[in-house]
Amino acid sequence: MVTAWQEFVAANAGWLLLGSLGGLVIGLLLTPILVTRIPPDYFLYRRRHSADRRYPVLNLILLVVKNVIGAAFVLAGLLLLFLPGQGLITLLLGLMIMNYPGKFALERWLIQRPHVLPALNWLREKHDHPPLKSPQAF
């Protein structure tokens, strides 16, 4: 007996493979760009800096667009957990793009996990950027 999910995967295998490969390529291209844009002292503060308040309408529009893109990555990441692809990476990327309560605390917690900060600093060094400072150092 073939389930509806198996029928969907069989009917769309080419598109799913193309989407998975596209996500991998986009992830490989975006990761160095995003990691090198983080200020070196970003994780030293207990709270995140507030946004620029000069253009509230523009800030609101950008916030909505950013959260919609992040939500799309989260949904794609959830799908890719069950399909071929890097679902966990896509899911984490979506969570890092979106704004939600506790996000900065989650980022600080993730950066303190073993091997995360050294891996990010290796990538930053490779692209001639100063290393990120550890929140544990201060």
Secondary structure, DSSP 8 states (H G I E B T S, - for coil): ---HHHHHHHHTHHHHHHHHHHHHHHHHHHHHHHHHTS-TTGGGSSS------S-HHHHHHHHHHHHHHHHHHHHHHHHHTTSSS-HHHHHHHHHHHS--TTHHHHHHHHHTSTTHHHHHHHHHHHTT------GGG-
